[in-house]
């Protein structure tokens, strides 16, 4: 499969690979996918509680080049955004930015779910109600 | 300087040996006659080339030259053997026994005869890819007309107990057919000693050209017949009509001659190289060889790397032309049915690489491959949440995954 230069760049030079301390109250962790499906994505955000801004984001992904690129791109986009802005990230924006082929749209969906899951984890830790995850994806 | 990418997918196809090309060249230009033209020297010259090739092929597998039926390749040979026997011996029975790890050319042909009312038993294999002789024996019925079991597996290299299989088939009055595609030219295959009644093989897996293969069909003890699948001029003893691919056949013949001459040396060199590759890659934690370590083809290594995803791994080893054990995309996940039949889990089946070495593979290429794979696996594991969990001692089977 011919990947775009951006996918190859993120795959070869992934941004923000790593692990944040998930015991911290201001860190949200999202783990989505399943090993037998071939993709597991873990996204973490660290939030400045006074400004509601994401100060750091890290990922680890088991998956194909598109899955790695999608999660790497997601961490880049998350940093500096408010939690509400992060929630608005749509998987199709990832598809467009990385020029993912149709069979790889799933990877962008996974990234969007990982973002939402991380935010939900953060909200839960801080006594906020969980957001509805169900959403019809493109 | 090492030329990249390095070709290590020789189970898919091998490069043409220049000596084979040299033998073929005249038959592409000056000696262009139709081998079936009996009334002029152009035809005779072509036929002579074909006959010489038959001798070379017979010399490799120890058969009579008349027992070779030329086809377009192993897929056609598998089809002709299975469909041809099924039709020819319909009055005797309609049961065929094969295995779950056959090539699709055999599996899909078996499915086809099931549609025609045939009964097919698909024998399972153990964790090394070997069938159980007891299960084979138990599956035999008076209706069994054919046992079709491959010689060496294309994904793992596992070699089945061919002689024992043939003995069981014959004891019950069935014919024994084998897909010898990966084995012929690589290891000694002797149709007499092995008790093979029909055998499919092809030129392009042994440094010959693509588009030409053969089916060995035994002529005596017993005399085997197959119903033609292609009607026409009655070429190849009526079993396969169509103008012979003379240059291709000459190439197959030359490839067989070279294989016979160089097999011992090639095997020694390739298995040493393969063992070194494996030993080095197994220094990576949580890596496993798939298939039998003892009973296998000398040029194949199939290794799984746990906690690394297959397609990501393929992308990471971009300087190597290898095959993933899987035909994997995120849209349709299909881990290798062969590896699954060996009992591998989906994720482990996905994360495997098949290395196929050839006569032309060098030590320098293997050194490069070792380092390249080690680097890619290490890098991907550092990026893998599963690897991190494994290292922390978390049991991944106990996690409730949010499946998609």
Interface residues (C-beta under 8 A of the other chain):
Chain A: X1 X3 X11 X14 X17 X19 X31 X32 X33 X34 X35 X36 X37 X38 X39 X40 X41 X42 X60 X61 X62 X63 X64 X65 X66 X67 X68 X102 X103 X104 X106 X107 X109 X110 X113 X117
Chain B: X307 X308 X309 X310 X311 X312 X315 X328 X329 X330 X331 X332 X333 X345 X346 X347 X350 X382 X383 X384 X385 X386 X387 X388 X396 X401 X402 X403 X404
